[in-house]
Amino acid sequence: MNKKVEFKEKEYMEIYEIFLRITKLDNITSLEVFKRNLDKFIEITFDAYISNIGSKDIAFMKWVQFIGSRDLASDYFKAVDSWNAYT
């Protein structure tokens, strides 16, 4: 798979730390799971949010379906957006 974004370990950690501060979830995702999910988040949403190709609403709904929770999906989005503006 050709990734649209290649995060370095430091970048994953920075985003993960933001995620941990903002999430209200009881079941916190491990860093390894977070990294895989973050890669999938970028894969699903990048074109709509960064390249302005396609619907942002549809991309976000696909992300929600993948991750299984609107709250969790929002926490990932907020963490990435807080780290570096995503929209």
Secondary structure as UniProt FT lines:
FT   HELIX           9..22
FT   HELIX           31..49
FT   HELIX           56..67
FT   HELIX           70..83
//
